[in-house]
């Protein structure tokens, strides 16, 4: 069962969720801190090559069925 908490960062409430050993943080909550629209901010973050490298590395370590060839189509 997931454990949801809120943390305050620069006056903005950010949802933080823990499920077992996995931790999740709300990108939408973080994006609300910016003057940029949330969808534009997240789209920019997801198109960043360092972000994609991080996602690829994480998937290679934790997902034995990960298909890195499919990721090449978006990088």
HUVENUR-V440490 format. One record per helix or strand of 2 or more residues. SS is the DSSP state (helix for helix, strand for strand). FROM is the first residue (numbers start at 1). TO is the last residue. If there is no record, write none. Layout:
ss->SS from->FROM to->TO
ss->SS from->FROM to->TO
//
This chain:
ss->strand from->3 to->9
ss->strand from->12 to->19
ss->strand from->22 to->25
ss->helix from->27 to->31
ss->helix from->38 to->47
ss->helix from->49 to->62
ss->helix from->68 to->72
//
